[in-house]
């Protein structure tokens, strides 16, 4: 039931200083913002996760950043969920998405991985796709068409692992605040209500 039981909220990224403030790490950055807002310290380690425990309003949460590489995010998420006895229905994954324009987020209740290696790893590890995702749009440069996005191309890798400019960091700061609001809505009202509220709205971040 929505609003009861502990939730695992995991933001995806790559560990290490070289990946700080890169497009692929917006999941990590969102978790940092959520932790700061609700005074949840992300300072514990277990099963290749950095994590912290606390509350978002009245709901108990585990905020996590899997510390294996993106395409191996699944086992850390799975092990942490088992340790805290959290079902897939109470798992919320936050990750980047090139198919969504910058300045938008989309919430998805379940379904396939859409070519995202981190989500694919989580589906494989959990043996289910029955978990909620908040997808943060990072867009794609004009040089990358839709067909090339799902290929193992150097251009795609260079783009998602590219660092944000100072201007982009400031811009995404407002987007992460919207992500935080979306997390609250998922926990308190459910994924369907969150989709109705956030999926059709442009984020005013300017």
Secondary structure, DSSP 8 states (H G I E B T S, - for coil): -TT-S-EEEEE----SGGGTTBGGGHHHHHHHHHHHHTT----EEETTEEEEEEEETTEEEEEEEE-S-GGGHHHHHHHHHHHTT--GGGEEEEEEETTS-TT-EEEESS---TT-HHHHHHHHHHT---SEEEEEE----TT--HHHHTS--HHHHHHHTSB--HHHHHHHHHHHHHHHHHHHHHHHH-HHHHHHHHTT------
